[in-house]
Amino acid sequence: MSARICLALDLVDDAGLIAEYEHWHRVGNTDPAVTQSIRDAGIDNMEIYRAGNRLFMIIDANESYASASKAEADAANLAVIAWVAKMKRFQQPIPAAGADGSWHPMDRIFRLTEHPGL
């Protein structure tokens, strides 16, 4: 069974930093070892959307994905450690995450397929 995971994070509200953050996420600018670690964790797709300085990440994970296993693998992966450190200067937690927060899980409150039509 696959899972969809949605996360939120804010960027520092600075146009130059936001542009640089987007630069690092363009094709060819993200370390392939980082994107491979995402795939290796059982993530089939990951998308990030931006509205102003607010980011939304949508993850489609397969049945092999486990957040604890991904966290453990990330902690041992020098490329991921370097990427996370690089991204920290652009990011700030959303209010719901608290001062130490990073990407914060979102709660689904609506799914069309659960509602009857006419």
C-alpha positions in Angstrom: 0.0 0.0 0.0 1.4 3.4 -0.9 1.2 6.5 1.2 1.0 10.2 0.5 2.8 12.4 3.0 2.4 16.2 3.0 4.8 18.6 4.8 5.1 22.3 5.2 8.0 24.7 5.8 8.7 28.4 5.4 11.6 30.0 3.7 13.3 33.1 5.1 11.2 35.8 3.4 14.0 37.2 1.3 13.7 37.3 -2.5 17.4 36.5 -3.1 17.4 33.6 -0.7 14.2 32.2 -2.2 15.7 32.4 -5.7 18.8 30.6 -4.5 16.8 27.9 -2.8 14.9 27.4 -6.0 18.2 27.3 -7.9 19.4 24.4 -5.8 16.2 22.4 -6.6 16.4 22.7 -10.3 17.3 19.7 -12.4 21.0 19.3 -12.4 21.6 21.4 -9.3 20.7 18.8 -6.6 23.3 16.3 -5.7 22.4 13.0 -7.3 23.4 11.2 -4.1 20.6 13.1 -2.3 17.9 12.3 -4.9 19.1 8.6 -4.9 18.8 8.5 -1.1 15.2 9.6 -1.5 14.5 6.9 -4.0 16.3 4.3 -1.9 14.0 5.1 1.0 11.0 4.0 -0.9 9.8 7.3 -2.1 8.4 7.1 -5.6 7.9 10.8 -6.1 8.4 14.0 -4.2 7.2 17.5 -5.3 7.8 20.8 -3.6 5.4 23.8 -4.2 5.9 27.4 -3.2 3.4 30.2 -2.3 5.3 33.2 -1.3 7.8 31.9 1.3 5.6 28.9 2.3 6.6 25.5 0.9 4.5 22.4 0.6 6.2 19.0 0.0 4.1 16.1 -1.3 5.7 12.6 -1.0 4.3 9.5 -2.6 5.9 6.6 -0.8 5.6 2.9 -1.5 5.2 0.1 1.0 8.9 -0.1 1.7 9.1 3.4 3.1 9.6 3.9 6.9 10.4 7.3 8.3 12.6 5.9 11.0 14.7 4.0 8.5 15.0 7.0 6.2 16.2 9.1 9.2 18.8 6.5 10.1 20.1 6.3 6.6 20.2 10.1 6.2 22.2 10.4 9.4 24.9 8.1 7.9 24.9 9.7 4.4 27.4 12.5 4.0 25.8 13.9 0.9 22.4 14.2 2.7 24.0 15.7 5.8 25.7 18.3 3.6 22.5 19.0 1.7 20.5 19.5 4.9 23.2 21.9 6.3 23.1 23.9 3.0 19.3 24.2 3.0 19.1 25.3 6.7 20.2 28.8 5.8 17.1 29.3 3.6 14.5 27.7 5.9 12.5 28.7 9.0 9.9 26.6 10.7 6.2 27.2 10.3 4.6 28.4 13.6 3.0 24.9 14.2 6.5 23.3 14.1 8.0 25.2 17.0 11.4 26.9 17.1 13.4 23.7 16.2 11.1 22.5 13.5 12.0 21.8 9.9 9.5 20.1 7.5 6.4 19.7 9.5 3.7 17.1 8.8 0.3 18.3 7.7 -3.0 16.7 8.5 -5.4 15.8 5.7 -8.8 17.3 6.3 -10.5 16.6 3.0 -10.5 13.9 0.3 -12.9 14.2 -2.6 -13.1 10.4 -3.1 -14.6 10.1 0.4 -17.5 12.4 -0.4 -20.6 11.3 -2.3 -21.6 13.0 -5.5 -25.1 14.0 -6.5 
